[in-house]
Amino acid sequence: MAVRTLLQDRIAAKIEAWQARVQATQAEGLYFFNQPVDELLSPTRVRIGQRELLMFASYSYLGLIGHPRINAAAQAAVARYGTGTHGVRLLAGTLALHHELEAGLAAFTGREAAVTFSSGYVTNLTAISTLLSRHDMVFSDKLNHASIVDGCQLSGADFVRFRHNDMADLERCLRRARPGAARLVVVDAVFSMDGDIADLPRLAELCQAHDAWLMVDEAHSVGVLGAAGHGLEEHFGLPGVIDLKMGTLSKTIPSVGGYLAGRADLIHLFRHAARAFIFSAALPPAQAAAALAALDVIQAEPERVAAVQANARYFRDQLRALGFDTLNTETAIVPILCGPDERAYAMVRECQQRGLFALPVISPAVPEGLARLRTTVTAAHTRAEIDLALDVLAQAGRAVGVIA
Ligand SMILES: *Cc1c(COP(=O)(O)O)cnc(C)c1O
């Protein structure tokens, strides 16, 4: 047998680097990634092995994970359609259920039409690379999600990154745009590492002034922003200023998948030209039905939106009163700045030992020295659970020197 070493040699260095990094943190008892949850006890409590932990790292912002109506819808869909589809959407994979879900998403987002894909990640890849090609220009916030960055790169367009939520910098970049080049500005509605909110009023003005389209990723704003949880436009009272809304079905909506919502002609284009639609399997029935039921629940139980907003405000205010640096968060994503990676790990260990499930974000996901605990608060947390978490965080913060 021939020895195949060319790729092996290249990949060996990567394997070693990751093994060394993971083993070093494991040796110190600081490795908390990939922990398998054994059971969902409630939207805010999980069992890991023999231990019950209070969940402060969930994206189920409205506490819908495990909701009986959503579970029942998923089960009914399995009974009706089975567990998969006959392939990709364009061919035999489309179910009546997909069209119902897409109509529901169009209504929820206030757009003419919507289309779904098998993940949020792939939705960003396919959206940007379908809209743009070489010689076009895309302007992307420095803190945008990795799936947006990857979509920009895949598109082949000139990729311009502007300073985080800095509208003066975006304006400078747009002023320097090549005359005649098609322009897309793309941002997260709520930034996933910092929890701050995109400046939609100014974004809309700049896009108008510089002939650019505006695409917004609503992964962390659906259910969280706006009186009815409809997201960024509702938060600012600016309906219709976003040209293309992207969202995920895996966070507030407790399923999996992603969607695009916009003008009917644009969505029609995606149904025929988006490679993730043409070459990747349709959403399974259970997941589509769960997502559709979740839209109904969000509308039928609006008190959940008010609850996540009130809980997040209380949690942020109390953390700041304790002396934690929570950056500029205004949402349910609450970063707790720790400094070096090691201190973020130590903070997580102290929290997990005290029964609080929270996770670190370290470099390179965030800049060196800005490692943090990233906590999330949901509508399902009770005041007593939030107070318990605050108590644990205060103890942990003092133990590792994040607060005095
Ligand atoms: C989670 C997330 C995605 C990806 O969504 P998935 O459905 O998990 O693939 C895209 N954008 C942002 C901002 C996210 O936070």
The ligand as a MOL file (V3000), in Angstrom:
LIG
                    3D

  0  0  0     0  0            999 V3000
M  V30 BEGIN CTAB
M  V30 COUNTS 15 15 0 0 0
M  V30 BEGIN ATOM
M  V30 1 C -26.8100 30.9450 15.8040 0
M  V30 2 C -26.5820 31.9650 14.7700 0
M  V30 3 C -26.6080 31.6580 13.4100 0
M  V30 4 C -26.6530 30.2400 12.9140 0
M  V30 5 O -27.8580 29.6580 13.1440 0
M  V30 6 P -28.0010 28.0590 13.2260 0
M  V30 7 O -29.4260 27.8500 12.9790 0
M  V30 8 O -27.5440 27.6700 14.5910 0
M  V30 9 O -27.1350 27.4780 12.1650 0
M  V30 10 C -26.5190 32.6870 12.5030 0
M  V30 11 N -26.3780 33.9610 12.9060 0
M  V30 12 C -26.3080 34.2900 14.2160 0
M  V30 13 C -26.1400 35.7220 14.6000 0
M  V30 14 C -26.3970 33.3020 15.1810 0
M  V30 15 O -26.2860 33.6160 16.4620 0
M  V30 END ATOM
M  V30 BEGIN BOND
M  V30 1 1 1 2
M  V30 2 1 2 3
M  V30 3 2 2 14
M  V30 4 1 3 4
M  V30 5 2 3 10
M  V30 6 1 4 5
M  V30 7 1 5 6
M  V30 8 2 6 7
M  V30 9 1 6 8
M  V30 10 1 6 9
M  V30 11 1 10 11
M  V30 12 2 11 12
M  V30 13 1 12 13
M  V30 14 1 12 14
M  V30 15 1 14 15
M  V30 END BOND
M  V30 END CTAB
M  END
